[in-house]
């Protein structure tokens, strides 16, 4: 651990590479997420960086939750549901993290120049995109360990 600066010794600068465009109102994003089609308009100077992205069926989108309210503490009920146990914000998928970074694995429908058409992106119109990565077999975990309360919320397996 020699030569490692203390955690509070530096800041991180991010560059916005694009923005989300959708006609769906903010209040309807979560409800329509599974079928929601959006566009990510990548800044023209990054268009070349998209070369080859269309070969992937899914991509990972990292975005800045610029409308997220700061956390009032580090414990919360997941999904705002008081019936669920208090959980640390770093053990949940909510927006109230120390750094409001959103992550979504989305279907890549098409690429049109510097615009990506995607399905399942739960980001508001105008949301800044900070990175895009291909989703591949290295990212697949078929049955991850999750808390009991989370597993209880999963749909029952379909009979075959």
Chimera marker file (.cmm) of the C-alpha trace (Angstrom):
<marker_set name="trace">
<marker id="1" x="0.000" y="0.000" z="0.000" r="1" g="1" b="0" radius="0.5"/>
<marker id="2" x="3.022" y="2.281" z="-0.341" r="1" g="1" b="0" radius="0.5"/>
<marker id="3" x="2.628" y="5.373" z="-2.483" r="1" g="1" b="0" radius="0.5"/>
<marker id="4" x="-1.164" y="5.198" z="-2.394" r="1" g="1" b="0" radius="0.5"/>
<marker id="5" x="-2.673" y="8.622" z="-1.686" r="1" g="1" b="0" radius="0.5"/>
<marker id="6" x="-5.298" y="8.876" z="1.056" r="1" g="1" b="0" radius="0.5"/>
<marker id="7" x="-8.882" y="8.510" z="-0.128" r="1" g="1" b="0" radius="0.5"/>
<marker id="8" x="-9.660" y="12.188" z="0.373" r="1" g="1" b="0" radius="0.5"/>
<marker id="9" x="-6.525" y="13.423" z="-1.424" r="1" g="1" b="0" radius="0.5"/>
<marker id="10" x="-7.894" y="13.758" z="-4.928" r="1" g="1" b="0" radius="0.5"/>
<marker id="11" x="-10.982" y="14.520" z="-6.956" r="1" g="1" b="0" radius="0.5"/>
<marker id="12" x="-12.321" y="12.822" z="-10.054" r="1" g="1" b="0" radius="0.5"/>
<marker id="13" x="-13.329" y="14.707" z="-13.176" r="1" g="1" b="0" radius="0.5"/>
<marker id="14" x="-15.836" y="13.165" z="-15.548" r="1" g="1" b="0" radius="0.5"/>
<marker id="15" x="-16.575" y="14.120" z="-19.106" r="1" g="1" b="0" radius="0.5"/>
<marker id="16" x="-20.102" y="13.883" z="-20.425" r="1" g="1" b="0" radius="0.5"/>
<marker id="17" x="-19.961" y="11.867" z="-23.645" r="1" g="1" b="0" radius="0.5"/>
<marker id="18" x="-23.622" y="12.229" z="-24.580" r="1" g="1" b="0" radius="0.5"/>
<marker id="19" x="-27.189" y="12.707" z="-23.430" r="1" g="1" b="0" radius="0.5"/>
<marker id="20" x="-30.325" y="10.601" z="-23.245" r="1" g="1" b="0" radius="0.5"/>
<marker id="21" x="-33.258" y="11.615" z="-25.418" r="1" g="1" b="0" radius="0.5"/>
<marker id="22" x="-36.739" y="10.277" z="-24.731" r="1" g="1" b="0" radius="0.5"/>
<marker id="23" x="-40.273" y="11.617" z="-25.094" r="1" g="1" b="0" radius="0.5"/>
<marker id="24" x="-41.479" y="9.711" z="-22.021" r="1" g="1" b="0" radius="0.5"/>
<marker id="25" x="-42.266" y="11.967" z="-19.027" r="1" g="1" b="0" radius="0.5"/>
<marker id="26" x="-40.017" y="11.499" z="-15.973" r="1" g="1" b="0" radius="0.5"/>
<marker id="27" x="-42.876" y="10.102" z="-13.873" r="1" g="1" b="0" radius="0.5"/>
<marker id="28" x="-43.460" y="7.301" z="-16.411" r="1" g="1" b="0" radius="0.5"/>
<marker id="29" x="-39.851" y="6.151" z="-16.891" r="1" g="1" b="0" radius="0.5"/>
<marker id="30" x="-39.785" y="3.507" z="-14.119" r="1" g="1" b="0" radius="0.5"/>
<marker id="31" x="-43.204" y="2.095" z="-15.032" r="1" g="1" b="0" radius="0.5"/>
<marker id="32" x="-42.414" y="1.776" z="-18.755" r="1" g="1" b="0" radius="0.5"/>
<marker id="33" x="-38.757" y="0.773" z="-18.424" r="1" g="1" b="0" radius="0.5"/>
<marker id="34" x="-39.033" y="-2.764" z="-19.815" r="1" g="1" b="0" radius="0.5"/>
<marker id="35" x="-40.312" y="-1.587" z="-23.208" r="1" g="1" b="0" radius="0.5"/>
<marker id="36" x="-39.036" y="2.000" z="-23.195" r="1" g="1" b="0" radius="0.5"/>
<marker id="37" x="-37.070" y="2.982" z="-26.318" r="1" g="1" b="0" radius="0.5"/>
<marker id="38" x="-34.655" y="5.904" z="-25.913" r="1" g="1" b="0" radius="0.5"/>
<marker id="39" x="-31.822" y="7.435" z="-27.863" r="1" g="1" b="0" radius="0.5"/>
<marker id="40" x="-28.345" y="8.188" z="-26.626" r="1" g="1" b="0" radius="0.5"/>
<marker id="41" x="-26.889" y="11.042" z="-28.638" r="1" g="1" b="0" radius="0.5"/>
<marker id="42" x="-23.120" y="10.833" z="-28.313" r="1" g="1" b="0" radius="0.5"/>
<marker id="43" x="-21.115" y="14.032" z="-28.756" r="1" g="1" b="0" radius="0.5"/>
<marker id="44" x="-19.733" y="14.130" z="-32.323" r="1" g="1" b="0" radius="0.5"/>
<marker id="45" x="-16.123" y="14.138" z="-31.084" r="1" g="1" b="0" radius="0.5"/>
<marker id="46" x="-16.757" y="10.658" z="-29.621" r="1" g="1" b="0" radius="0.5"/>
<marker id="47" x="-18.571" y="9.204" z="-32.666" r="1" g="1" b="0" radius="0.5"/>
<marker id="48" x="-15.486" y="7.297" z="-33.806" r="1" g="1" b="0" radius="0.5"/>
<marker id="49" x="-15.347" y="5.629" z="-30.374" r="1" g="1" b="0" radius="0.5"/>
<marker id="50" x="-18.632" y="3.875" z="-31.237" r="1" g="1" b="0" radius="0.5"/>
<marker id="51" x="-16.999" y="1.924" z="-34.093" r="1" g="1" b="0" radius="0.5"/>
<marker id="52" x="-17.975" y="-1.735" z="-33.733" r="1" g="1" b="0" radius="0.5"/>
<marker id="53" x="-20.600" y="-1.195" z="-31.018" r="1" g="1" b="0" radius="0.5"/>
<marker id="54" x="-23.384" y="-2.358" z="-33.357" r="1" g="1" b="0" radius="0.5"/>
<marker id="55" x="-21.947" y="-5.914" z="-33.213" r="1" g="1" b="0" radius="0.5"/>
<marker id="56" x="-23.281" y="-6.206" z="-29.641" r="1" g="1" b="0" radius="0.5"/>
<marker id="57" x="-26.891" y="-6.958" z="-28.718" r="1" g="1" b="0" radius="0.5"/>
<marker id="58" x="-26.632" y="-5.266" z="-25.307" r="1" g="1" b="0" radius="0.5"/>
<marker id="59" x="-24.519" y="-2.460" z="-23.880" r="1" g="1" b="0" radius="0.5"/>
<marker id="60" x="-23.857" y="-1.082" z="-20.410" r="1" g="1" b="0" radius="0.5"/>
<marker id="61" x="-24.737" y="2.578" z="-20.026" r="1" g="1" b="0" radius="0.5"/>
<marker id="62" x="-23.307" y="4.624" z="-17.158" r="1" g="1" b="0" radius="0.5"/>
<marker id="63" x="-25.097" y="7.904" z="-16.585" r="1" g="1" b="0" radius="0.5"/>
<marker id="64" x="-25.061" y="10.763" z="-14.099" r="1" g="1" b="0" radius="0.5"/>
<marker id="65" x="-28.240" y="11.004" z="-12.039" r="1" g="1" b="0" radius="0.5"/>
<marker id="66" x="-28.255" y="14.791" z="-12.207" r="1" g="1" b="0" radius="0.5"/>
<marker id="67" x="-31.758" y="15.038" z="-10.723" r="1" g="1" b="0" radius="0.5"/>
<marker id="68" x="-31.143" y="12.692" z="-7.781" r="1" g="1" b="0" radius="0.5"/>
<marker id="69" x="-31.682" y="14.225" z="-4.367" r="1" g="1" b="0" radius="0.5"/>
<marker id="70" x="-28.751" y="13.892" z="-1.958" r="1" g="1" b="0" radius="0.5"/>
<marker id="71" x="-29.085" y="11.150" z="0.613" r="1" g="1" b="0" radius="0.5"/>
<marker id="72" x="-30.367" y="12.095" z="4.043" r="1" g="1" b="0" radius="0.5"/>
<marker id="73" x="-28.368" y="9.228" z="5.500" r="1" g="1" b="0" radius="0.5"/>
<marker id="74" x="-26.641" y="6.028" z="4.471" r="1" g="1" b="0" radius="0.5"/>
<marker id="75" x="-29.514" y="3.678" z="5.398" r="1" g="1" b="0" radius="0.5"/>
<marker id="76" x="-32.738" y="3.389" z="3.448" r="1" g="1" b="0" radius="0.5"/>
<marker id="77" x="-35.597" y="1.016" z="2.756" r="1" g="1" b="0" radius="0.5"/>
<marker id="78" x="-35.081" y="-0.443" z="-0.757" r="1" g="1" b="0" radius="0.5"/>
<marker id="79" x="-37.466" y="1.065" z="-3.312" r="1" g="1" b="0" radius="0.5"/>
<marker id="80" x="-38.746" y="3.333" z="-0.520" r="1" g="1" b="0" radius="0.5"/>
<marker id="81" x="-40.782" y="0.408" z="0.816" r="1" g="1" b="0" radius="0.5"/>
<marker id="82" x="-40.906" y="0.484" z="4.654" r="1" g="1" b="0" radius="0.5"/>
<marker id="83" x="-41.823" y="-3.242" z="4.641" r="1" g="1" b="0" radius="0.5"/>
<marker id="84" x="-38.284" y="-4.003" z="3.421" r="1" g="1" b="0" radius="0.5"/>
<marker id="85" x="-35.319" y="-3.946" z="5.826" r="1" g="1" b="0" radius="0.5"/>
<marker id="86" x="-33.107" y="-0.911" z="6.268" r="1" g="1" b="0" radius="0.5"/>
<marker id="87" x="-30.184" y="-1.351" z="3.923" r="1" g="1" b="0" radius="0.5"/>
<marker id="88" x="-27.017" y="0.656" z="3.318" r="1" g="1" b="0" radius="0.5"/>
<marker id="89" x="-27.234" y="2.742" z="0.146" r="1" g="1" b="0" radius="0.5"/>
<marker id="90" x="-24.153" y="0.951" z="-1.233" r="1" g="1" b="0" radius="0.5"/>
<marker id="91" x="-26.035" y="-2.353" z="-0.884" r="1" g="1" b="0" radius="0.5"/>
<marker id="92" x="-28.924" y="-1.098" z="-3.014" r="1" g="1" b="0" radius="0.5"/>
<marker id="93" x="-29.731" y="0.098" z="-6.510" r="1" g="1" b="0" radius="0.5"/>
<marker id="94" x="-31.364" y="3.382" z="-5.500" r="1" g="1" b="0" radius="0.5"/>
<marker id="95" x="-30.328" y="6.870" z="-6.567" r="1" g="1" b="0" radius="0.5"/>
<marker id="96" x="-29.104" y="8.217" z="-3.219" r="1" g="1" b="0" radius="0.5"/>
<marker id="97" x="-25.473" y="7.075" z="-3.500" r="1" g="1" b="0" radius="0.5"/>
<marker id="98" x="-22.447" y="9.197" z="-2.593" r="1" g="1" b="0" radius="0.5"/>
<marker id="99" x="-21.868" y="9.538" z="-6.349" r="1" g="1" b="0" radius="0.5"/>
<marker id="100" x="-25.155" y="9.497" z="-8.285" r="1" g="1" b="0" radius="0.5"/>
<marker id="101" x="-24.045" y="7.155" z="-11.058" r="1" g="1" b="0" radius="0.5"/>
<marker id="102" x="-26.740" y="5.156" z="-12.821" r="1" g="1" b="0" radius="0.5"/>
<marker id="103" x="-26.010" y="1.856" z="-14.539" r="1" g="1" b="0" radius="0.5"/>
<marker id="104" x="-28.259" y="0.041" z="-16.987" r="1" g="1" b="0" radius="0.5"/>
<marker id="105" x="-27.785" y="-2.961" z="-19.227" r="1" g="1" b="0" radius="0.5"/>
<marker id="106" x="-29.848" y="-2.128" z="-22.301" r="1" g="1" b="0" radius="0.5"/>
<marker id="107" x="-30.750" y="-3.692" z="-25.620" r="1" g="1" b="0" radius="0.5"/>
<marker id="108" x="-28.924" y="-2.006" z="-28.478" r="1" g="1" b="0" radius="0.5"/>
<marker id="109" x="-31.516" y="-1.726" z="-31.235" r="1" g="1" b="0" radius="0.5"/>
<marker id="110" x="-29.528" y="0.295" z="-33.754" r="1" g="1" b="0" radius="0.5"/>
<marker id="111" x="-26.725" y="2.747" z="-34.303" r="1" g="1" b="0" radius="0.5"/>
<marker id="112" x="-27.316" y="5.756" z="-36.511" r="1" g="1" b="0" radius="0.5"/>
<marker id="113" x="-24.019" y="7.662" z="-36.716" r="1" g="1" b="0" radius="0.5"/>
<marker id="114" x="-23.468" y="9.110" z="-33.247" r="1" g="1" b="0" radius="0.5"/>
<marker id="115" x="-26.923" y="8.081" z="-31.983" r="1" g="1" b="0" radius="0.5"/>
<marker id="116" x="-27.701" y="4.765" z="-30.297" r="1" g="1" b="0" radius="0.5"/>
<marker id="117" x="-31.283" y="3.529" z="-30.169" r="1" g="1" b="0" radius="0.5"/>
<marker id="118" x="-31.740" y="1.461" z="-27.004" r="1" g="1" b="0" radius="0.5"/>
<marker id="119" x="-34.445" y="-0.339" z="-25.028" r="1" g="1" b="0" radius="0.5"/>
<marker id="120" x="-34.719" y="-0.521" z="-21.199" r="1" g="1" b="0" radius="0.5"/>
<marker id="121" x="-32.783" y="2.627" z="-20.259" r="1" g="1" b="0" radius="0.5"/>
<marker id="122" x="-34.367" y="4.083" z="-17.124" r="1" g="1" b="0" radius="0.5"/>
<marker id="123" x="-32.926" y="7.578" z="-17.527" r="1" g="1" b="0" radius="0.5"/>
<marker id="124" x="-34.755" y="10.868" z="-17.905" r="1" g="1" b="0" radius="0.5"/>
<marker id="125" x="-34.687" y="13.032" z="-21.005" r="1" g="1" b="0" radius="0.5"/>
<marker id="126" x="-31.460" y="15.052" z="-21.018" r="1" g="1" b="0" radius="0.5"/>
<marker id="127" x="-29.627" y="12.799" z="-18.547" r="1" g="1" b="0" radius="0.5"/>
<marker id="128" x="-25.839" y="13.024" z="-19.045" r="1" g="1" b="0" radius="0.5"/>
<marker id="129" x="-24.167" y="9.798" z="-20.231" r="1" g="1" b="0" radius="0.5"/>
<marker id="130" x="-20.657" y="9.323" z="-18.825" r="1" g="1" b="0" radius="0.5"/>
<marker id="131" x="-19.667" y="6.002" z="-20.417" r="1" g="1" b="0" radius="0.5"/>
<marker id="132" x="-20.812" y="3.141" z="-22.615" r="1" g="1" b="0" radius="0.5"/>
<marker id="133" x="-19.368" y="-0.368" z="-22.544" r="1" g="1" b="0" radius="0.5"/>
<marker id="134" x="-20.267" y="-3.543" z="-24.434" r="1" g="1" b="0" radius="0.5"/>
<marker id="135" x="-22.088" y="-6.236" z="-22.477" r="1" g="1" b="0" radius="0.5"/>
<marker id="136" x="-20.544" y="-9.635" z="-23.093" r="1" g="1" b="0" radius="0.5"/>
<marker id="137" x="-20.162" y="-13.104" z="-21.604" r="1" g="1" b="0" radius="0.5"/>
<marker id="138" x="-17.709" y="-11.901" z="-18.958" r="1" g="1" b="0" radius="0.5"/>
<marker id="139" x="-20.562" y="-9.935" z="-17.349" r="1" g="1" b="0" radius="0.5"/>
<marker id="140" x="-23.058" y="-12.805" z="-17.078" r="1" g="1" b="0" radius="0.5"/>
<marker id="141" x="-23.771" y="-14.349" z="-13.686" r="1" g="1" b="0" radius="0.5"/>
<marker id="142" x="-26.775" y="-16.661" z="-14.082" r="1" g="1" b="0" radius="0.5"/>
<marker id="143" x="-27.816" y="-16.971" z="-10.415" r="1" g="1" b="0" radius="0.5"/>
<marker id="144" x="-26.201" y="-14.356" z="-8.180" r="1" g="1" b="0" radius="0.5"/>
<marker id="145" x="-26.554" y="-14.470" z="-4.399" r="1" g="1" b="0" radius="0.5"/>
<marker id="146" x="-29.019" y="-11.781" z="-3.260" r="1" g="1" b="0" radius="0.5"/>
<marker id="147" x="-30.776" y="-10.984" z="0.048" r="1" g="1" b="0" radius="0.5"/>
<marker id="148" x="-33.877" y="-13.034" z="0.880" r="1" g="1" b="0" radius="0.5"/>
<marker id="149" x="-36.141" y="-9.965" z="0.592" r="1" g="1" b="0" radius="0.5"/>
<marker id="150" x="-34.898" y="-9.424" z="-2.978" r="1" g="1" b="0" radius="0.5"/>
<marker id="151" x="-35.308" y="-13.078" z="-3.987" r="1" g="1" b="0" radius="0.5"/>
<marker id="152" x="-38.885" y="-13.039" z="-2.605" r="1" g="1" b="0" radius="0.5"/>
<marker id="153" x="-39.730" y="-10.229" z="-5.060" r="1" g="1" b="0" radius="0.5"/>
<marker id="154" x="-38.561" y="-12.198" z="-8.121" r="1" g="1" b="0" radius="0.5"/>
<marker id="155" x="-41.212" y="-13.689" z="-10.394" r="1" g="1" b="0" radius="0.5"/>
<marker id="156" x="-41.858" y="-17.389" z="-9.905" r="1" g="1" b="0" radius="0.5"/>
<marker id="157" x="-40.072" y="-19.627" z="-12.437" r="1" g="1" b="0" radius="0.5"/>
<marker id="158" x="-42.189" y="-20.559" z="-15.445" r="1" g="1" b="0" radius="0.5"/>
<marker id="159" x="-43.238" y="-24.201" z="-15.694" r="1" g="1" b="0" radius="0.5"/>
<marker id="160" x="-41.866" y="-25.966" z="-18.758" r="1" g="1" b="0" radius="0.5"/>
<link id1="1" id2="2" r="1" g="1" b="0" radius="0.2"/>
<link id1="2" id2="3" r="1" g="1" b="0" radius="0.2"/>
<link id1="3" id2="4" r="1" g="1" b="0" radius="0.2"/>
<link id1="4" id2="5" r="1" g="1" b="0" radius="0.2"/>
<link id1="5" id2="6" r="1" g="1" b="0" radius="0.2"/>
<link id1="6" id2="7" r="1" g="1" b="0" radius="0.2"/>
<link id1="7" id2="8" r="1" g="1" b="0" radius="0.2"/>
<link id1="8" id2="9" r="1" g="1" b="0" radius="0.2"/>
<link id1="9" id2="10" r="1" g="1" b="0" radius="0.2"/>
<link id1="10" id2="11" r="1" g="1" b="0" radius="0.2"/>
<link id1="11" id2="12" r="1" g="1" b="0" radius="0.2"/>
<link id1="12" id2="13" r="1" g="1" b="0" radius="0.2"/>
<link id1="13" id2="14" r="1" g="1" b="0" radius="0.2"/>
<link id1="14" id2="15" r="1" g="1" b="0" radius="0.2"/>
<link id1="15" id2="16" r="1" g="1" b="0" radius="0.2"/>
<link id1="16" id2="17" r="1" g="1" b="0" radius="0.2"/>
<link id1="17" id2="18" r="1" g="1" b="0" radius="0.2"/>
<link id1="18" id2="19" r="1" g="1" b="0" radius="0.2"/>
<link id1="19" id2="20" r="1" g="1" b="0" radius="0.2"/>
<link id1="20" id2="21" r="1" g="1" b="0" radius="0.2"/>
<link id1="21" id2="22" r="1" g="1" b="0" radius="0.2"/>
<link id1="22" id2="23" r="1" g="1" b="0" radius="0.2"/>
<link id1="23" id2="24" r="1" g="1" b="0" radius="0.2"/>
<link id1="24" id2="25" r="1" g="1" b="0" radius="0.2"/>
<link id1="25" id2="26" r="1" g="1" b="0" radius="0.2"/>
<link id1="26" id2="27" r="1" g="1" b="0" radius="0.2"/>
<link id1="27" id2="28" r="1" g="1" b="0" radius="0.2"/>
<link id1="28" id2="29" r="1" g="1" b="0" radius="0.2"/>
<link id1="29" id2="30" r="1" g="1" b="0" radius="0.2"/>
<link id1="30" id2="31" r="1" g="1" b="0" radius="0.2"/>
<link id1="31" id2="32" r="1" g="1" b="0" radius="0.2"/>
<link id1="32" id2="33" r="1" g="1" b="0" radius="0.2"/>
<link id1="33" id2="34" r="1" g="1" b="0" radius="0.2"/>
<link id1="34" id2="35" r="1" g="1" b="0" radius="0.2"/>
<link id1="35" id2="36" r="1" g="1" b="0" radius="0.2"/>
<link id1="36" id2="37" r="1" g="1" b="0" radius="0.2"/>
<link id1="37" id2="38" r="1" g="1" b="0" radius="0.2"/>
<link id1="38" id2="39" r="1" g="1" b="0" radius="0.2"/>
<link id1="39" id2="40" r="1" g="1" b="0" radius="0.2"/>
<link id1="40" id2="41" r="1" g="1" b="0" radius="0.2"/>
<link id1="41" id2="42" r="1" g="1" b="0" radius="0.2"/>
<link id1="42" id2="43" r="1" g="1" b="0" radius="0.2"/>
<link id1="43" id2="44" r="1" g="1" b="0" radius="0.2"/>
<link id1="44" id2="45" r="1" g="1" b="0" radius="0.2"/>
<link id1="45" id2="46" r="1" g="1" b="0" radius="0.2"/>
<link id1="46" id2="47" r="1" g="1" b="0" radius="0.2"/>
<link id1="47" id2="48" r="1" g="1" b="0" radius="0.2"/>
<link id1="48" id2="49" r="1" g="1" b="0" radius="0.2"/>
<link id1="49" id2="50" r="1" g="1" b="0" radius="0.2"/>
<link id1="50" id2="51" r="1" g="1" b="0" radius="0.2"/>
<link id1="51" id2="52" r="1" g="1" b="0" radius="0.2"/>
<link id1="52" id2="53" r="1" g="1" b="0" radius="0.2"/>
<link id1="53" id2="54" r="1" g="1" b="0" radius="0.2"/>
<link id1="54" id2="55" r="1" g="1" b="0" radius="0.2"/>
<link id1="55" id2="56" r="1" g="1" b="0" radius="0.2"/>
<link id1="56" id2="57" r="1" g="1" b="0" radius="0.2"/>
<link id1="57" id2="58" r="1" g="1" b="0" radius="0.2"/>
<link id1="58" id2="59" r="1" g="1" b="0" radius="0.2"/>
<link id1="59" id2="60" r="1" g="1" b="0" radius="0.2"/>
<link id1="60" id2="61" r="1" g="1" b="0" radius="0.2"/>
<link id1="61" id2="62" r="1" g="1" b="0" radius="0.2"/>
<link id1="62" id2="63" r="1" g="1" b="0" radius="0.2"/>
<link id1="63" id2="64" r="1" g="1" b="0" radius="0.2"/>
<link id1="64" id2="65" r="1" g="1" b="0" radius="0.2"/>
<link id1="65" id2="66" r="1" g="1" b="0" radius="0.2"/>
<link id1="66" id2="67" r="1" g="1" b="0" radius="0.2"/>
<link id1="67" id2="68" r="1" g="1" b="0" radius="0.2"/>
<link id1="68" id2="69" r="1" g="1" b="0" radius="0.2"/>
<link id1="69" id2="70" r="1" g="1" b="0" radius="0.2"/>
<link id1="70" id2="71" r="1" g="1" b="0" radius="0.2"/>
<link id1="71" id2="72" r="1" g="1" b="0" radius="0.2"/>
<link id1="72" id2="73" r="1" g="1" b="0" radius="0.2"/>
<link id1="73" id2="74" r="1" g="1" b="0" radius="0.2"/>
<link id1="74" id2="75" r="1" g="1" b="0" radius="0.2"/>
<link id1="75" id2="76" r="1" g="1" b="0" radius="0.2"/>
<link id1="76" id2="77" r="1" g="1" b="0" radius="0.2"/>
<link id1="77" id2="78" r="1" g="1" b="0" radius="0.2"/>
<link id1="78" id2="79" r="1" g="1" b="0" radius="0.2"/>
<link id1="79" id2="80" r="1" g="1" b="0" radius="0.2"/>
<link id1="80" id2="81" r="1" g="1" b="0" radius="0.2"/>
<link id1="81" id2="82" r="1" g="1" b="0" radius="0.2"/>
<link id1="82" id2="83" r="1" g="1" b="0" radius="0.2"/>
<link id1="83" id2="84" r="1" g="1" b="0" radius="0.2"/>
<link id1="84" id2="85" r="1" g="1" b="0" radius="0.2"/>
<link id1="85" id2="86" r="1" g="1" b="0" radius="0.2"/>
<link id1="86" id2="87" r="1" g="1" b="0" radius="0.2"/>
<link id1="87" id2="88" r="1" g="1" b="0" radius="0.2"/>
<link id1="88" id2="89" r="1" g="1" b="0" radius="0.2"/>
<link id1="89" id2="90" r="1" g="1" b="0" radius="0.2"/>
<link id1="90" id2="91" r="1" g="1" b="0" radius="0.2"/>
<link id1="91" id2="92" r="1" g="1" b="0" radius="0.2"/>
<link id1="92" id2="93" r="1" g="1" b="0" radius="0.2"/>
<link id1="93" id2="94" r="1" g="1" b="0" radius="0.2"/>
<link id1="94" id2="95" r="1" g="1" b="0" radius="0.2"/>
<link id1="95" id2="96" r="1" g="1" b="0" radius="0.2"/>
<link id1="96" id2="97" r="1" g="1" b="0" radius="0.2"/>
<link id1="97" id2="98" r="1" g="1" b="0" radius="0.2"/>
<link id1="98" id2="99" r="1" g="1" b="0" radius="0.2"/>
<link id1="99" id2="100" r="1" g="1" b="0" radius="0.2"/>
<link id1="100" id2="101" r="1" g="1" b="0" radius="0.2"/>
<link id1="101" id2="102" r="1" g="1" b="0" radius="0.2"/>
<link id1="102" id2="103" r="1" g="1" b="0" radius="0.2"/>
<link id1="103" id2="104" r="1" g="1" b="0" radius="0.2"/>
<link id1="104" id2="105" r="1" g="1" b="0" radius="0.2"/>
<link id1="105" id2="106" r="1" g="1" b="0" radius="0.2"/>
<link id1="106" id2="107" r="1" g="1" b="0" radius="0.2"/>
<link id1="107" id2="108" r="1" g="1" b="0" radius="0.2"/>
<link id1="108" id2="109" r="1" g="1" b="0" radius="0.2"/>
<link id1="109" id2="110" r="1" g="1" b="0" radius="0.2"/>
<link id1="110" id2="111" r="1" g="1" b="0" radius="0.2"/>
<link id1="111" id2="112" r="1" g="1" b="0" radius="0.2"/>
<link id1="112" id2="113" r="1" g="1" b="0" radius="0.2"/>
<link id1="113" id2="114" r="1" g="1" b="0" radius="0.2"/>
<link id1="114" id2="115" r="1" g="1" b="0" radius="0.2"/>
<link id1="115" id2="116" r="1" g="1" b="0" radius="0.2"/>
<link id1="116" id2="117" r="1" g="1" b="0" radius="0.2"/>
<link id1="117" id2="118" r="1" g="1" b="0" radius="0.2"/>
<link id1="118" id2="119" r="1" g="1" b="0" radius="0.2"/>
<link id1="119" id2="120" r="1" g="1" b="0" radius="0.2"/>
<link id1="120" id2="121" r="1" g="1" b="0" radius="0.2"/>
<link id1="121" id2="122" r="1" g="1" b="0" radius="0.2"/>
<link id1="122" id2="123" r="1" g="1" b="0" radius="0.2"/>
<link id1="123" id2="124" r="1" g="1" b="0" radius="0.2"/>
<link id1="124" id2="125" r="1" g="1" b="0" radius="0.2"/>
<link id1="125" id2="126" r="1" g="1" b="0" radius="0.2"/>
<link id1="126" id2="127" r="1" g="1" b="0" radius="0.2"/>
<link id1="127" id2="128" r="1" g="1" b="0" radius="0.2"/>
<link id1="128" id2="129" r="1" g="1" b="0" radius="0.2"/>
<link id1="129" id2="130" r="1" g="1" b="0" radius="0.2"/>
<link id1="130" id2="131" r="1" g="1" b="0" radius="0.2"/>
<link id1="131" id2="132" r="1" g="1" b="0" radius="0.2"/>
<link id1="132" id2="133" r="1" g="1" b="0" radius="0.2"/>
<link id1="133" id2="134" r="1" g="1" b="0" radius="0.2"/>
<link id1="134" id2="135" r="1" g="1" b="0" radius="0.2"/>
<link id1="135" id2="136" r="1" g="1" b="0" radius="0.2"/>
<link id1="136" id2="137" r="1" g="1" b="0" radius="0.2"/>
<link id1="137" id2="138" r="1" g="1" b="0" radius="0.2"/>
<link id1="138" id2="139" r="1" g="1" b="0" radius="0.2"/>
<link id1="139" id2="140" r="1" g="1" b="0" radius="0.2"/>
<link id1="140" id2="141" r="1" g="1" b="0" radius="0.2"/>
<link id1="141" id2="142" r="1" g="1" b="0" radius="0.2"/>
<link id1="142" id2="143" r="1" g="1" b="0" radius="0.2"/>
<link id1="143" id2="144" r="1" g="1" b="0" radius="0.2"/>
<link id1="144" id2="145" r="1" g="1" b="0" radius="0.2"/>
<link id1="145" id2="146" r="1" g="1" b="0" radius="0.2"/>
<link id1="146" id2="147" r="1" g="1" b="0" radius="0.2"/>
<link id1="147" id2="148" r="1" g="1" b="0" radius="0.2"/>
<link id1="148" id2="149" r="1" g="1" b="0" radius="0.2"/>
<link id1="149" id2="150" r="1" g="1" b="0" radius="0.2"/>
<link id1="150" id2="151" r="1" g="1" b="0" radius="0.2"/>
<link id1="151" id2="152" r="1" g="1" b="0" radius="0.2"/>
<link id1="152" id2="153" r="1" g="1" b="0" radius="0.2"/>
<link id1="153" id2="154" r="1" g="1" b="0" radius="0.2"/>
<link id1="154" id2="155" r="1" g="1" b="0" radius="0.2"/>
<link id1="155" id2="156" r="1" g="1" b="0" radius="0.2"/>
<link id1="156" id2="157" r="1" g="1" b="0" radius="0.2"/>
<link id1="157" id2="158" r="1" g="1" b="0" radius="0.2"/>
<link id1="158" id2="159" r="1" g="1" b="0" radius="0.2"/>
<link id1="159" id2="160" r="1" g="1" b="0" radius="0.2"/>
</marker_set>
